[in-house]
Amino acid sequence: MSTIHLAIVGVGKIVRDQHLPAVAGNPDFRLVAAASRNGRVEGIDNFGSIEEMLSAVPSIQAVSLCMPPQYRYAAAVQAIAAGKHVFLEKPPGATLSEVEDLAARAAAQGVSLFASWHSRFAPAVEAARAFLAGTRIRAMRVTWKEDVRQWHPGQAWIWQPGGLGVFDPGINALSIVTRILPRPVYATAATLEFPANRDAPIAASISFSDAAGLDLVAEFDWRQTGRQSWDIVADTDAGQMLLSEGGAKLSVDGRQLHGEPEQEYPMLYRRFAEIIRAGRSDVDLAPLRHVADAFMLGRRRVVEAFDD
């Protein structure tokens, strides 16, 4: 197959920081157009809407949708109906039902749909998966704490219904957990903290278990200052495993076993090209399902107003 003509919808920080460099370094793709209300990509055709872009540039074969999740479904429906392969930034949508519908539409149309979980492609994730597969896991603690002011300054959509709040980064942890554990887990209890002036949580604590009675607790918080914490600790029969820096490094009992430079988005686009060429989709909804379960089970706690 020749080079895939790609378009990007929603030109913001994540596109400039991650998508554009990853696409530029991947010979499988050629970026031919972009659509965004505010942003532009130099050197290609730019449009104000996906409708205008799809009509004006029929040579587009694939579309990366990078707008907020609340607006992604409608754009994906249009792209799929036009016969385009679709890359969904994480989270893939605002609800499970809409992403399931997109998967069905993509299958009916014969195009590929990719629900991209970038943290699964962190350098040490597969090494952690292999380590845990060879031992008994007694307990696991997930600590995902960062400063929303640093990572999402002035982004009002993230505090609105469907924006997920602290689960926007927290779902990265859940995407790793659901990849590295040898058995599925399910939520047993949750507490979600909502600022008095926001419609999405700023912190969450979730307890999980599995068929073998695993003790798993995840703590997410968006009020972290200083060092940001993206750690997964597992107590196992083979020692204490630490998957740190968002999945970049793996150590056991303090001895580092794995650590390589981050290549998450380049790996995502390699995967996208792979499924397009294979004529299939990759839509794992386990991380988003755990977020939905936390909202269903969660005890809501109102905390002081938050202004960024």
C-alpha positions in Angstrom: 0.0 0.0 0.0 1.2 3.5 -0.8 1.6 6.3 1.7 -1.6 6.9 3.7 -3.0 10.5 3.2 -3.8 11.7 6.7 -5.8 14.6 8.1 -5.9 15.9 11.7 -9.0 17.5 13.3 -8.5 19.7 16.4 -5.1 21.4 16.3 -4.2 22.1 19.9 -1.3 21.4 22.4 -1.4 17.6 22.1 -1.3 17.8 18.3 1.7 20.2 18.3 3.6 18.4 21.0 2.9 14.8 19.9 0.9 14.1 16.7 2.8 16.3 14.3 6.3 15.1 15.2 5.1 11.5 15.2 3.5 11.8 11.8 6.5 13.6 10.4 8.7 10.8 11.4 6.5 8.0 10.0 6.9 7.2 6.3 3.6 5.4 6.2 1.7 8.7 6.5 1.6 12.0 4.6 -0.2 14.8 6.4 -2.4 16.6 3.7 -5.0 18.6 5.7 -6.1 19.9 9.0 -9.4 21.2 10.4 -9.7 23.3 13.6 -11.7 26.2 14.9 -8.6 28.0 16.1 -5.3 26.2 15.2 -3.5 25.8 11.9 -0.7 23.5 10.6 1.7 25.3 8.3 2.4 23.9 4.9 -0.9 22.1 4.3 -4.5 23.0 3.6 -6.4 24.2 6.7 -10.2 24.3 7.2 -12.6 25.5 9.8 -14.6 22.2 10.0 -14.3 18.6 9.2 -17.3 18.8 6.8 -15.5 21.5 4.8 -12.2 19.5 4.8 -13.7 16.2 3.7 -15.6 17.9 0.9 -12.5 19.8 -0.3 -9.9 17.1 0.0 -11.3 13.8 -1.3 -7.8 12.2 -1.3 -7.8 11.9 2.5 -7.7 8.3 3.6 -7.4 8.5 7.4 -8.3 11.1 10.0 -6.9 11.7 13.5 -9.6 13.2 15.8 -7.9 15.2 18.5 -10.7 17.5 19.7 -12.3 17.2 23.2 -14.1 13.9 23.7 -17.6 15.5 23.9 -17.3 16.5 20.2 -15.5 13.4 18.8 -18.5 11.2 18.0 -20.1 13.5 15.5 -16.8 14.0 13.7 -16.1 10.3 13.7 -19.5 9.5 12.2 -18.8 11.8 9.3 -15.3 10.5 8.7 -16.4 6.9 8.8 -19.4 7.6 6.5 -16.9 9.2 4.0 -14.9 5.9 4.1 -12.0 7.2 6.1 -10.0 5.3 8.7 -10.2 7.0 12.1 -7.7 7.5 14.9 -9.4 8.5 18.2 -7.3 10.4 20.8 -7.8 9.2 24.3 -10.3 8.9 25.8 -12.0 7.6 22.6 -15.3 9.3 23.5 -17.5 10.8 26.2 -19.5 7.5 26.6 -19.1 3.8 26.1 -22.2 3.6 23.9 -21.0 6.1 21.4 -17.6 4.4 20.9 -19.4 1.0 20.5 -21.6 2.5 17.9 -18.5 3.9 16.1 -16.9 0.4 16.1 -20.0 -1.0 14.5 -20.1 1.7 11.9 -16.5 1.2 11.0 -17.0 -2.5 10.6 -20.0 -2.0 8.4 -18.1 0.6 6.3 -15.0 -1.6 6.0 -12.6 1.0 7.6 -10.3 0.8 10.6 -11.1 2.4 13.9 -8.3 2.9 16.5 -9.0 3.8 20.1 -5.5 5.0 21.0 -4.2 4.5 24.5 -0.8 6.2 24.3 0.4 5.1 27.8 0.2 1.5 26.8 3.0 2.2 24.5 5.3 3.6 27.2 8.7 1.8 27.0 8.5 -0.4 30.1 4.8 -1.5 29.9 5.4 -4.7 28.0 8.2 -5.7 30.3 5.9 -5.1 33.3 3.3 -7.3 31.7 5.8 -10.1 31.2 7.1 -9.8 34.8 3.6 -10.0 36.3 2.6 -12.9 34.1 5.3 -15.0 35.8 4.4 -14.4 39.5 1.6 -14.1 42.0 0.4 -10.6 42.6 -0.6 -9.9 46.2 -1.5 -6.2 46.0 -1.2 -3.2 43.7 -1.2 0.5 44.3 -1.6 3.1 41.5 -0.7 6.7 42.2 -1.4 9.1 39.4 -1.1 12.7 40.7 -0.3 15.8 38.6 -0.9 19.5 38.4 -3.8 20.4 36.1 -2.6 24.0 35.9 0.6 22.7 34.3 -0.9 20.2 31.9 -4.3 21.6 31.0 -4.2 25.4 31.6 -7.4 27.2 30.8 -9.1 24.2 29.2 -12.7 24.6 30.3 -14.0 21.6 28.4 -12.1 19.2 30.7 -14.3 20.3 33.7 -17.5 19.9 31.8 -19.7 16.8 31.7 -18.0 14.3 29.4 -14.6 15.9 29.9 -13.8 13.4 32.6 -11.9 15.7 34.9 -9.1 13.9 36.8 -9.9 10.8 34.8 -8.4 12.4 31.7 -4.9 11.6 33.1 -6.2 8.8 35.3 -7.5 6.8 32.4 -3.8 6.6 31.2 -3.1 4.6 34.4 -6.1 2.4 33.8 -5.0 1.8 30.3 -1.7 0.5 31.6 -3.3 -1.6 34.5 -5.7 -3.3 32.1 -2.7 -4.2 29.8 -0.2 -5.5 32.4 -2.5 -7.5 34.7 -3.0 -11.2 33.8 -6.7 -11.1 34.7 -9.5 -8.6 34.3 -10.4 -6.4 37.4 -13.6 -4.8 38.4 -14.3 -1.8 40.6 -15.7 -2.5 44.1 -15.9 1.1 45.6 -15.0 4.6 44.6 -14.9 8.2 46.1 -14.9 11.1 43.6 -14.1 14.6 44.8 -15.9 17.4 42.9 -14.9 21.1 43.3 -17.9 23.1 44.3 -17.6 25.1 41.0 -16.9 22.2 38.6 -18.9 19.4 36.9 -16.1 16.9 36.8 -13.9 15.4 39.6 -10.6 16.8 40.6 -9.6 13.6 42.6 -10.7 10.0 42.8 -9.9 6.9 44.8 -11.0 3.5 43.4 -10.8 0.0 44.8 -10.6 -2.9 42.5 -10.5 -6.7 42.8 -10.5 -9.7 40.4 -11.5 -13.4 40.5 -8.5 -14.2 42.7 -9.3 -11.4 45.2 -6.5 -9.0 44.2 -6.2 -5.9 46.4 -5.9 -3.0 44.0 -6.3 0.7 44.8 -5.9 3.6 42.4 -5.5 7.2 43.6 -5.9 10.1 41.2 -5.4 13.8 42.0 -5.1 16.9 40.0 -3.9 19.2 42.8 -0.3 17.8 42.9 2.5 20.4 43.1 6.2 19.8 42.7 7.1 16.3 41.5 4.4 14.7 39.4 3.6 11.1 40.3 2.8 8.4 37.8 3.6 5.2 39.6 2.3 1.6 39.8 3.6 -0.6 42.6 2.9 -4.3 42.8 3.7 -6.6 45.7 4.4 -10.0 44.2 6.0 -13.3 45.1 9.0 -12.3 42.9 9.5 -8.9 44.7 8.1 -5.4 44.7 7.6 -4.1 41.2 7.7 -0.4 40.5 6.5 0.9 37.1 7.4 4.6 37.3 7.3 7.8 35.3 4.1 6.8 33.5 5.4 3.5 32.4 8.9 4.6 31.3 10.9 2.7 33.9 10.6 -0.7 35.5 12.4 -1.8 38.7 12.0 -4.8 41.0 13.2 -4.5 44.6 15.0 -1.3 43.7 16.9 -2.7 40.7 16.1 -1.1 37.4 15.2 -3.7 34.8 14.0 -1.6 31.9 14.1 2.0 30.8 14.2 3.5 27.3 13.4 6.9 25.7 9.7 7.6 25.4 8.2 6.8 22.0 4.5 6.6 22.7 3.0 8.6 19.8 5.4 7.3 17.2 4.3 3.8 18.3 0.7 4.8 18.1 1.0 5.8 14.5 2.9 2.6 13.7 0.0 0.7 15.2 -2.5 2.8 13.2 -0.7 2.1 9.9 -0.5 -1.6 10.9 -4.3 -2.0 11.4 -5.1 0.0 8.3 -3.0 -2.3 6.2 -4.4 -5.4 7.9 -8.0 -4.2 7.4 -9.0 -4.3 11.0 -9.8 -2.2 14.0 -8.3 -1.9 17.5 -11.0 -0.7 20.0 -10.4 -1.8 23.6 -12.9 -0.1 25.9 -11.7 -1.6 29.2 -10.1 1.7 30.5 -13.2 3.8 29.7 -15.4 1.1 31.2 -13.6 1.4 34.5 -14.1 5.1 34.5 -17.9 4.6 33.9 -18.0 2.1 36.7 -16.3 4.5 39.1 -19.0 7.1 38.3 -21.7 4.5 38.8 -20.3 3.2 42.1 -18.7 6.4 43.3 -19.6 8.3 46.4 -19.5 12.0 45.5 -17.7 14.4 47.8 -17.9 18.2 47.3 -14.6 20.0 48.0 -13.6 23.7 47.9 -13.9 25.5 44.6 -11.0 25.3 42.2 -9.8 28.0 39.8 -6.8 27.5 37.6 
